[in-house]
Amino acid sequence: MEETLLWVFRGSDRDSGRYFEYRVPVEEGMVVLDALHWIQANVAADLAVRWNCKAAKCGSCSAEVNGRPSLLCKTRLSDFPAGEAITIEPMRTFPLVRDLVTDVSWNYRVNARIAPFSPPAEAPEEAWRWQQEDIERVQEFRRCIECFLCQDVCHVLRNHETEHEFAGPRYLVRVAALEMHPMDQGDRLAYLRTDAGAGYCNITKCCTEVCPEHIKITDNAIIPLKERVADRYYDPLQVAWRKLRRRPDAGQAPPPTGQRE
């Protein structure tokens, strides 16, 4: 039977952990997660790997295969040249728990800081009406399975230690789903400019490349959000217009010096 060679990271510390060699018999249609399950069943029962649905919909089995952030259940062994060793390691952006399992709880703390959907108070839900193109635009963002591969590959988070200043592509997508919803009344542009750090993204599109749901993260979510922030805070015409609108009416005394905006 044909075999494939896997180099799998083992350990609970990135510095002291090391790669173990496993030879796994290959059957037609096998994915990397199948190979890891074979290792657990036959060689190393204590190998830690997170997974759930094995259908590329839960986002649990995220790891790096030959250095590329990937879903283990969606990466076929046949995609690699015969005889070539396959290296499997945990996502590098997040703290390591053990072996291929990382702590992704930071993402949920970021999510908790985003203002939720804010529908109009005066319009009951059954009265909502909007165009099909608006539905399709928002629906794309809701395909996200929260695998966090886009967070893992983002060099702003991976290389620059900006987890406190930058929300990352997954949560810019969530904000886009809210901001572009035709019935949402919220305003998250100040959040995007400061806490979410939208300005850190330099649109390299690496997040789009690894998205298993093929969401056009950069083109359809991040760039429109950056444009909205730029329009409000950096467009000189809009800045001047807002200053004009804040001027007192003719004949009205201006506010005291210490209270002027």
N, C-alpha and C positions, 0 to 999 in steps of 0.2 A: 504493500500500500504506500502511496505517495505520502511524504512527510513534509512539514514546514518547520522552520526553526524560528522560535520566538525568544526575544530577549525581553524579560519582564522585570520592571523595577520592583524591588521588595525592600521594605523597611518603613520605619515611622519617622525618620529624619532624612532630609534630602542630602545632607553632607555625609552621613554614615551609611545610608542605604546603598544597595548595589543591585546590579542586574544579574538575574539568573537565566540560564539557558534551558529551554524546554523544547523537545522535539515532539510534535503533535501530528498524529495521522490525519490526513485530509480526505474528506468526502465532498462530493459535489454540492455546491451551494453553501458551504460553511462560511460563517462570518467570524470576525476576531473574537466576539463574545463566546461563540461556540468553542473555539480553541481554548479560551480561558476556563470555560466550564469543564472541558476535558481534563485540563491540568488540575482543577479542584477535585475532580472525581478520581483521578488516577495517580497523581504525583504529589500535589501540595494542597491538602484540604483546607489549610489555613490562609490561602491566598485571598486577600480582601479586594473585592470589586463590587461596585454598586450597580445594580440594574433592577428593572421591574418588568416592563411590558414586552421587551424584545421585539417591538414593532415600530421603533423609531418615533414614538409618540409621547413617551413619558419624560424624556430628556435626562434619565438617571445615569446612563452608562457613558457619560462623557469622559474622554481621556485623550492622550496624544499618541498617535500612531505614526511612527517614523517622523516625529516632530510636528505633525499636523493635527490640530484639534479636530477630533472626530467622534461620532457615535460608534461605539464598539459593535452595536447590533446592526449597523448599516454598512460597515466596512468589510467587504468580501475578501477572503484570502486570495481568491483568483485575480484580484486587482493588482497583485504584486508579482513581479517576475519570479518564475520557478527557481528555487535554490537560494533566493535572497532572504536574509534574516529580517524579521520584522521586529522593530523595537516598540515596546508599549510602556508608557510612563504616565503618571498622573498629571492633571492640568497644573501648569507651572504658576499661574497667577494666584491661586488660592492656597491657604495653609494645608499642609499635608496631614492627614489623619494616620493612614497606614496603607502601604502598597499602592493601589490605584485609586484609593478613596481620598477625596479632599473635602475640606470644610467650606461650603459655599454659603454659609449663613449670612455673611456680609451682604449678599444680594437682597435678602429679605428685609434687612434694616434699611437699605436704600429705598426699596419699594414702599416701606411704611411712611416715608417722608413725602411721597407724592400726593398732592391733593386729589381726592377721588372724583369720580364722575359727578358733575353738578348739573342736573337737568333743570329746566325752567320751572319755577314753583307754581306759576299761574297756568301752565298748560298740562292737563292730564296726559298720561302716556298714550292713551288711545287716540289723542288728537295730534300726535307727532306725525309729520310728513316730511320726507326729504327725497332727493333724487337717487337713482340707482348708482350713479357714479360715486356719490358720497358713501354709500354703503360699501361698495367694492374697495374704496380707498381705505376705509377703516378696517374692513374684514381682513385685508392682507396682514395687518399688524397683529390681529388676534390669532393668527396661525402659530405664533411663537409657543414653543413647548418648554421654554425655560431650561434649555440644556446648558446655557451659559458658555457655549463655545465662542460666541462673539465676545463675551467678557474676557475669556481666556486669551484669545488671539490679539486683543486690543493692546497695542504697544504702550498706550498711555497708562493703562492699568498695570501691565506686565513689567515695564521697564522704568517707569518714572515715579512709582510709589505715590500715586495720586488718588488712592481709594477714598480719601476724605474730601477731595475736591472735585472728583469726576464720577458721575453716576454710571458711565459706561453705555455702550450701544444698546443693550437690552432695555434699559430704562429710558433711554431717549426714544426708543420705539414705543414704550408704554405711554410716555407723555404725548407722543405724536398721535396715538390712537385716541387720546382724550381731547387734545387740542383741535384735532381735525374732525371730531364728531360734530355733526351739524346741530345737535341739541345740547351740547355742553356749554355751560355758561361760565366756566372757570377761567382763570387767567394765571398761567404758570410761567410766563415769560421771565419774571423776576427770578423765579426758582431756576429756570434754565440758565440764566446769565450768571448766577452766583453759586448756589448749592450744587446744581447738576453739572456745572462747568462745561457747558456745551462748546465754549470757545476752545477747549483743549483739543477737540477732534480736528485732525487735519485731513479728513476724508480720504484715507488711503484705500478704503473699501475692503480691507482684509476681513472685517466682520461679515460683510455680504458674502464673501467667498466661502466661508465655512458654515454658513447657515443651512441646516438640513431641510428647512422648510422653504428655502429659496426666497426669503423676504428680501426685498431690495432696501436694506437697512439704510445705506448711505444716501442713495438717490431719493427715496420716497419718504424717509423719516428725518434723518439728521440734517440734510441740507435745507429742507423747508423750515425746520425749526431754527437753524442758524440764521436764515434769512429774516425770519420774524423778529428774532432778537436784535439783529442788526438794524432793521427798519425802525424799531422802537427806540433803541438806545444810541445808535450811532449815525443815523441818517440826519444830516444837518438841516434839511428842510423840515422834517418832522419835529426835530428838537426846537427849531425856531417857531413852528406853528403852535407847539404846546406852550411855549413861553408867551406867545401872543394871546392865547386863550386864557392864560392865567392873569392877564393885566386887568386892573380894576376898570369898571365902566366909566365913561366920560362923566365928569362932574362929581364922581365919587372919590372921597379922600383915600389916598393910598394907605395901606396898613402901616403901623409904626415900624421903624427900621428894624427893631429886634424881632419882628414877627413876619417879615417878608420871606416868601419861599425862596 
